[in-house]
Amino acid sequence: MANGGGGGGGSSSGGGGGGGGGSSLRMSSNIHANHLSLDASSSSSSSSSSSSSSSSSSSSVHEPKMDALIIPVTMEVPCDSRGQRMWWAFLASSMVTFFGGLFIILLWRTLKYLWTVCCHCGGKTKEAQKINNGASQADGTLKPVDEKEEVVAAEVGWMTSVKDWAGVMISAQTLTGRVLVVLVFALSIGALVIYFIDSSNPIESCQNFYKDFTLQIDMAFNVFFLLYFGLRFIAANDKLWFWLEVNSVVDFFTVPPVFVSVYLNRSWLGLRFLRALRLIQFSEILQFLNILKTSNSIKLVNLLSIFISTWLTAAGFIHLVENSGDPWENFQNNQALTYWECVYLLMVTMSTVGYGDVYAKTTLGRLFMVFFILGGLAMFASYVPEIIELIGNRKKYGGSYSAVSGRKHIVVCGHITLESVSNFLKDFLHKDRDDVNVEIVFLHNISPNLELEALFKRHFTQVEFYQGSVLNPHDLARVKVISIKNYHPKIRIITQMLQYHNKAHLLNIPSWNWKEGDDAICLAELKLGFIAQSCLAQGLSTMLANLFSMRSFIKIEEDTWQKYYLEGVSNEMYTEYLSSAFVGLSFPTVCELCFVKLKLLMIAIEYKSANRESRILINPGNHLKIQEGTLGFFIASDAKEVKRAFFYCKACHDDITDPKRIKKCGCKRPKMSIYKRMRRACCSDCGRSERDCSCMSGRVRGNVDTLGRAFPLSPVSVNDCATSFRAFEDEQPSTLSPKKKQRNGGMRNSPSSSPKLMRHDPLLIPGNDQIDNMDSNVKKYDSTGMFHWCAPKEIEKVILTRSEAAMTVLSGHVVVCIFGDVSSALIGLRNLVMPLRASNFHYHELKHIVFVGSIEYLKREWETLHNFPKVSILPGTPLSRADLRAVNINLCDMCVILSANQNNIDDTSLQDKECILASLNIKSMQFDDSIGVLQANSQGFTPPGMDRSSPDNSPVHGMLRQPSITTGVNIPIITELVNDTNVQFLDQDDDDDPDTELYLTQPFACGTAFAVSVLDSLMSATYFNDNILTLIRTLVTGGATPELEALIAEENALRGGYSTPQTLANRDRCRVAQLALLDGPFADLGDGGCYGDLFCKALKTYNMLCFGIYRLRDAHLSTPSQCTKRYVITNPPYEFELVPTDLIFCLMQFDHNAGQSRASLSHSSHSSQSSSKKSSSVHSIPSTANRQNRPKSRESRDKQKYVQEERL
């Protein structure tokens, strides 16, 4: 017992202990302190000598080891011979500061409260005395009170100003405050880094302030923290809560110990780990720097900063207590742990793994771990999954686009689907364009599916996708989109829209200016415009869609209809400047020369007037002469072929028969380049030097270098200069804009006019027709003269019952089957009717339009249709055969099937079910052969003025009547589709593969199906072709001018106008028609003749420009076929053999005399209970009367005709 007690006493007096021995053995190899412990060894020897001899001998054996291990137990080097520790001084400085300040604040509040109570009581006594003393003494007592209030007010004002100044200094609302807050945070992190460095040293050690570099830096940091603490204290409204804030507590336990360490020349690691709590403010700092902007990023940084700061702070406390030991154990139960081992220990503890390789041995450490594991486990279980979720939910395509120097990029947004993107990329990156040095950036708020993602990966060198919204400025900045109008107000903006009624909002934007070239591509408008043109010339929608899309040539050896169709599909629209060899020649002459010798089809030119303004003229007359630097519009299969028009030289190439040999010749080298001539002319108009002028922008240089583009539709930046080539202006005065008159509508005031003299100048040739049209009392056209117009009519006056429709003998009309209800989206039927009411038709040539559909839906559309003549409505359903028979669908020129319910169905395969069912229903109908005189007038849409009633000088005398239609298969139908793959259900007898592209299917090739997807390539075509919109709208919309669109955007209705020479001149524009070869002056060419001979004869004789064939599908077969299906052949070669059943697509001139070619109109009217419901047949009965006698009674006939038609 004595020995045991002695051993315990020895252990205690020696300052070591069994617990410390094990710890010392681990460090014995690294610590050599035997020469530094002589005093301790001697004291140990004297203690051993008082024991028994056996124990003395035993002690003498172990004394050297104990001597070497006593001092390393403390893990520090003592500053004196006694090894005294001063950790309590550091801790006391912090505790005195904290509790002393807290006591002062509480004492101040107590005294202030007592003072306030006393003053309150005294104030009541003075008020009572004041009332008792009366008004006479009040003046004497008020003066010192006022003086005291002024002093107090002055003191409060001074205190308030200082407080406000301190608040401004520490707030992040000013630049100084933000800099100070960021600097404090950075220095706090720096102090934490110094703590990490010092944690490798003993907990307490002696360090000379003048020699220790880290201590000097830490001292400087803490001096700054002390000053910042003072500012925060002054700015604090509630001093007590400020004193208890986390940041204040951090300063209490980190700043004072630094000053104590300088005084004692000691360093105690202590509670400096609390600086890690400053990491909690990391999110605020990033928000001050405008780095964090989204809620998810702020939340993620908050969670990470709280988790990491708590983790590091707890690890610092474990590191302190484990390396120091318990105070009540005289710090003998410590263990040597590095700071990072403590970090590891806390992580495995929070995660409840607990490997056991590192654990707390001290009582303080274990007690802390008990409480920490509760909070740490809860934090780990809640924070970590949320952090992982936020990181995992980060958008895969949420980065930012890095612009490459010298490489342009375009941003594509909106309806991003696999179909639309594939169509766009296929056209934009087509090989015929050669190398397109443009990067395509797609922006959409929905991440792409796997198929679309695979498509992006296949084009990863030129395509990038980012997830975001075009309405979010942050997302626009990510893809490097700037406000174009702010960059330059005259930059041309081309926007693609889905619905036509939204176009009005765009046109009403103040910065929108069509005079500067701004334009909107409305898919619904163009879609219905293409369909309307098919009503005038069946198959034209297919031909135009193929012309404005890039298609690769597919060669087929077999003699099938696909062979000839695909040869035409490979043709596209190109532009090129005409050679100087064509200067002075008329347009028909140049057109014939290009077709015969250069194997090019030129359909239009960009003509510059005397005032340096320009406009596009489609098939102008022979009075127009080609100018120097004229831009031509060509249909060709390859861009390189179009270069022949630029290189052609009469001296060098006149005797060349092979057009491939026409290349740049030597005689052109001494002359100035056409591009330089165009540049000089343009720059002279702008008033700028060639170096500064932007008329010939980068697009020119790129297109010159890339022959594949062949200057696609104006390589010149036509809108950068005030005198850019936008519209041609005749020298005749005009009410339209001098810059862009007819720009969107099409061709010009007079399609075949000379700038000096009109082909049929109404002022110089005032015939009876002209006099009648100039009747100032009748409004027959809209205010621009581009469309037929009538006074607004109530919808009840045009509604027909089924019996009334059956009694109305309709033929040669257009039946529009529309699916829709009161909740369906409007599709804009005005865009379908306007091309059919173009003013370049005479009134009797207008086809009657009958709508068959829901009256609730048509009432919503009627506001845009009530100004058009010859429109009727049959309430019903397109699926009802009785309704279809009532409108004589077997006698119509075209049946259009539309649906407004397509976007209401989620399943894409069912989006076209109504249109497909209606089409199949019509095709399965049977009709009897009892039509008689109301049979169809011809096999095709014979151009007006070329039918049986035409005079002798007309291109066509008579036509064989079309056999009456006895089956619905022969009814001309065009069906609108949303899903391309549904085209396989339209024809039951075709062999199209469901995976076949739309343009390769038989219904599309025959012009009986049209899908909006074929318009997806218009944006890319517009990018490469400046004038593409003008040309498309010219051929499709029937002549919608910018003035008219501005009026519609303002009033949403057409406005009638009186006929003037200027507005009537707008009627003089060419149009698309179909010419039949079965009879007439071209009949001799129809049987085995060459297409080139027909082209030249029509051009020379009638100024008609042929550009395609509409041929029977089985015409190539030797055996006769009952199939009446036709397909489109675009721009056949000169030697292409014709057959009698062919219909020829042509651009024909406006005929002023066509209105006099009919002697009378047969009107079959009926009446029911209301006499106002009248209808008439649009079928004309040709007369054999002498043409010379017709003008005499024309005026009376036309007036009677208008009166009858107004009743519809």
Helices and strands as residue ranges (DSSP letters): H 2-14, H 18-27, G 34-36, H 38-49, H 53-69, G 71-74, H 87-133, H 135-170, H 175-198, E 204-206, H 213-235, H 239-243, H 246-252, H 255-264, E 266-268, G 272-281, H 282-288, H 295-324, G 327-329, H 339-350, H 363-392, E 408-413, H 418-428, G 431-433, E 438-444, H 450-458, E 463-467, H 473-478, H 484-487, E 494-497, G 500-502, H 503-507, G 514-516, E 519-522, H 523-536, H 540-547, H 561-569, E 572-577, G 580-582, H 587-596, E 601-608, E 614-618, E 631-636, H 639-647, H 650-653, G 659-661, G 666-668, H 674-686, H 698-705, H 768-773, E 781-782, G 795-797, H 802-807, E 814-819, H 830-833, G 834-837, G 843-845, E 849-853, H 855-861, G 862-864, E 871-875, H 881-886, G 889-891, E 894-899, G 902-904, G 908-910, H 913-923, G 932-934, G 968-970, E 973-977, G 980-985, G 998-1000, H 1002-1005, E 1009-1011, G 1012-1015, H 1018-1024, H 1028-1036, H 1042-1051, E 1056-1057, H 1061-1065, E 1071-1076, H 1083-1086, H 1091-1102, E 1105-1112, E 1126-1130, E 1143-1148, G 1152-1156, G 1187-1189, H 1190-1206
